[in-house]
């Protein structure tokens, strides 16, 4: 995560916006492009709430390469700085 997005996360936490419900647009099967690697499309496989985490975690698999996976905070997708909906 880049510095700008981590600062946004910290600001939301200190303003009391840390408790986030799952956004209707972020659902299993939703597709997102990585803003830094435009050719990569990631598909939401699972949305999990972890007791110790303020934000749910989103498990992503790369489209066409299901062996490549990553897990990010729902906040990272919501902010739109690193991921945007794929067309």
GROMACS elastic network, one bead per residue, 0.5 to 0.9 nm:
[ bonds ]
;  ai    aj funct       b0    kb
    1     4     6  0.82933   500
    1     5     6  0.65616   500
    1     6     6  0.66496   500
    1    76     6  0.81588   500
    1    82     6  0.80288   500
    2     5     6  0.56507   500
    2     6     6  0.64423   500
    2     7     6  0.88095   500
    2    82     6  0.85696   500
    3     6     6  0.52129   500
    3     7     6  0.61596   500
    3     8     6  0.87202   500
    4     7     6  0.52175   500
    4     8     6  0.63740   500
    4     9     6  0.88025   500
    4    81     6  0.85744   500
    5     8     6  0.50372   500
    5     9     6  0.62818   500
    5    10     6  0.87342   500
    5    76     6  0.73424   500
    5    79     6  0.75104   500
    5    81     6  0.69022   500
    5    82     6  0.83006   500
    6     9     6  0.50154   500
    6    10     6  0.62528   500
    6    11     6  0.86676   500
    6    76     6  0.88473   500
    7    10     6  0.50896   500
    7    11     6  0.61901   500
    7    12     6  0.87076   500
    8    11     6  0.51287   500
    8    12     6  0.63123   500
    8    13     6  0.87030   500
    8    79     6  0.82905   500
    9    12     6  0.52384   500
    9    13     6  0.62731   500
    9    14     6  0.88112   500
    9    18     6  0.81687   500
    9    75     6  0.73801   500
    9    76     6  0.84395   500
    9    79     6  0.88322   500
   10    13     6  0.50636   500
   10    14     6  0.62711   500
   10    15     6  0.86207   500
   10    18     6  0.88150   500
   11    14     6  0.52921   500
   11    15     6  0.62021   500
   11    16     6  0.87462   500
   11    17     6  0.85301   500
   12    15     6  0.50882   500
   12    16     6  0.63017   500
   12    18     6  0.59869   500
   13    16     6  0.52407   500
   13    17     6  0.54431   500
   13    19     6  0.82817   500
   13    54     6  0.89355   500
   14    17     6  0.73772   500
   14    18     6  0.78488   500
   15    18     6  0.78836   500
   16    19     6  0.74996   500
   17    20     6  0.69656   500
   18    54     6  0.60276   500
   18    55     6  0.70339   500
   19    54     6  0.59202   500
   19    55     6  0.66307   500
   20    23     6  0.81783   500
   20    54     6  0.76875   500
   20    55     6  0.63006   500
   20    56     6  0.79742   500
   20    74     6  0.86665   500
   20    75     6  0.82713   500
   21    55     6  0.82224   500
   21    56     6  0.81728   500
   22    25     6  0.84991   500
   22    26     6  0.70561   500
   22    27     6  0.83570   500
   22    47     6  0.83902   500
   22    55     6  0.88920   500
   22    56     6  0.74618   500
   22    74     6  0.77500   500
   23    26     6  0.54508   500
   23    27     6  0.78564   500
   23    74     6  0.85542   500
   23    78     6  0.79240   500
   24    27     6  0.66218   500
   25    30     6  0.76334   500
   26    29     6  0.85896   500
   26    30     6  0.62795   500
   26    31     6  0.88768   500
   26    44     6  0.78048   500
   26    47     6  0.86143   500
   26    58     6  0.88438   500
   26    74     6  0.81863   500
   26    77     6  0.81170   500
   26    78     6  0.82632   500
   27    30     6  0.55280   500
   27    44     6  0.67678   500
   27    45     6  0.85274   500
   27    46     6  0.81050   500
   27    47     6  0.76250   500
   28    31     6  0.88270   500
   28    43     6  0.76545   500
   28    45     6  0.53553   500
   28    46     6  0.58548   500
   28    47     6  0.72107   500
   29    43     6  0.56952   500
   29    44     6  0.51130   500
   29    45     6  0.63214   500
   29    46     6  0.86047   500
   30    42     6  0.83435   500
   30    43     6  0.57000   500
   30    44     6  0.54654   500
   30    45     6  0.84656   500
   30    85     6  0.78033   500
   30    86     6  0.84521   500
   31    41     6  0.64877   500
   31    42     6  0.55989   500
   31    44     6  0.65078   500
   31    63     6  0.84858   500
   31    84     6  0.85619   500
   31    85     6  0.59851   500
   31    86     6  0.53837   500
   31    87     6  0.81344   500
   32    40     6  0.84315   500
   32    41     6  0.55593   500
   32    42     6  0.51638   500
   32    43     6  0.64150   500
   32    44     6  0.80854   500
   32    77     6  0.84531   500
   32    83     6  0.59167   500
   32    84     6  0.53375   500
   32    87     6  0.83026   500
   33    36     6  0.86241   500
   33    37     6  0.76424   500
   33    38     6  0.60807   500
   33    39     6  0.73941   500
   33    40     6  0.58583   500
   33    42     6  0.62062   500
   33    43     6  0.89746   500
   33    82     6  0.84199   500
   33    83     6  0.55116   500
   33    84     6  0.54275   500
   33    85     6  0.60881   500
   33    86     6  0.50260   500
   33    87     6  0.83658   500
   34    37     6  0.52827   500
   34    38     6  0.56717   500
   34    39     6  0.77532   500
   34    40     6  0.59558   500
   34    41     6  0.66075   500
   34    42     6  0.74914   500
   34    82     6  0.59824   500
   34    84     6  0.68349   500
   34    86     6  0.87287   500
   35    38     6  0.56126   500
   35    40     6  0.87379   500
   35    80     6  0.87744   500
   35    81     6  0.73813   500
   35    82     6  0.52864   500
   35    83     6  0.54824   500
   35    84     6  0.68495   500
   36    39     6  0.89836   500
   36    40     6  0.88724   500
   36    82     6  0.71105   500
   36    83     6  0.84995   500
   37    40     6  0.56829   500
   37    41     6  0.87634   500
   38    41     6  0.76742   500
   40    62     6  0.69410   500
   40    63     6  0.75340   500
   41    61     6  0.85176   500
   41    62     6  0.58604   500
   41    63     6  0.55567   500
   41    64     6  0.86046   500
   41    86     6  0.67668   500
   42    60     6  0.57193   500
   42    61     6  0.54459   500
   42    63     6  0.56072   500
   42    69     6  0.85063   500
   42    70     6  0.89168   500
   42    86     6  0.84203   500
   43    59     6  0.83529   500
   43    60     6  0.52954   500
   43    61     6  0.53358   500
   43    62     6  0.62000   500
   43    63     6  0.62443   500
   44    47     6  0.76210   500
   44    58     6  0.66963   500
   44    59     6  0.59227   500
   44    61     6  0.66925   500
   45    58     6  0.75575   500
   45    59     6  0.54815   500
   45    60     6  0.54938   500
   45    61     6  0.66147   500
   46    57     6  0.81807   500
   46    58     6  0.58735   500
   46    59     6  0.51004   500
   46    60     6  0.73247   500
   47    56     6  0.65394   500
   47    57     6  0.56966   500
   47    59     6  0.63424   500
   47    74     6  0.81825   500
   48    56     6  0.54034   500
   48    57     6  0.51476   500
   48    58     6  0.64320   500
   48    59     6  0.79753   500
   49    52     6  0.87772   500
   49    53     6  0.73027   500
   49    54     6  0.83683   500
   49    55     6  0.70648   500
   49    57     6  0.62493   500
   49    58     6  0.89655   500
   50    53     6  0.53068   500
   50    54     6  0.79025   500
   50    55     6  0.79139   500
   50    56     6  0.65407   500
   50    57     6  0.74619   500
   51    54     6  0.77692   500
   53    56     6  0.69357   500
   53    57     6  0.83448   500
   55    73     6  0.62509   500
   55    74     6  0.62397   500
   55    75     6  0.67920   500
   56    72     6  0.88220   500
   56    73     6  0.61248   500
   56    74     6  0.56103   500
   56    75     6  0.81286   500
   57    71     6  0.65451   500
   57    72     6  0.57112   500
   57    74     6  0.55198   500
   57    75     6  0.86129   500
   58    70     6  0.83463   500
   58    71     6  0.55262   500
   58    72     6  0.53657   500
   58    73     6  0.59044   500
   58    74     6  0.57801   500
   58    77     6  0.86174   500
   59    69     6  0.72136   500
   59    70     6  0.59382   500
   59    72     6  0.66631   500
   59    73     6  0.87975   500
   60    68     6  0.85200   500
   60    69     6  0.55534   500
   60    70     6  0.52723   500
   60    71     6  0.60043   500
   60    72     6  0.78691   500
   61    64     6  0.87656   500
   61    65     6  0.73156   500
   61    66     6  0.53769   500
   61    67     6  0.72913   500
   61    68     6  0.58163   500
   61    70     6  0.65445   500
   61    71     6  0.88236   500
   62    65     6  0.51965   500
   62    66     6  0.55741   500
   62    67     6  0.76395   500
   62    68     6  0.56349   500
   62    69     6  0.62701   500
   62    70     6  0.84097   500
   63    66     6  0.63556   500
   63    68     6  0.87225   500
   64    67     6  0.89129   500
   65    68     6  0.57465   500
   65    69     6  0.85863   500
   66    69     6  0.69062   500
   72    75     6  0.81859   500
   72    76     6  0.66379   500
   72    77     6  0.78508   500
   73    76     6  0.54138   500
   73    77     6  0.71984   500
   73    78     6  0.89715   500
   74    77     6  0.53757   500
   74    78     6  0.62219   500
   74    79     6  0.87304   500
   75    79     6  0.60037   500
   75    80     6  0.87368   500
   76    79     6  0.54137   500
   76    80     6  0.68284   500
   76    81     6  0.73623   500
   76    82     6  0.68428   500
   76    83     6  0.75087   500
   77    80     6  0.54823   500
   77    81     6  0.76722   500
   77    82     6  0.70105   500
   77    83     6  0.56345   500
   77    84     6  0.73143   500
   78    81     6  0.83979   500
   78    83     6  0.83187   500
   78    84     6  0.87778   500
   79    82     6  0.77214   500
   79    83     6  0.81110   500
   80    83     6  0.52099   500
   80    84     6  0.55423   500
   80    85     6  0.86638   500
   81    84     6  0.76048   500
   83    86     6  0.86996   500
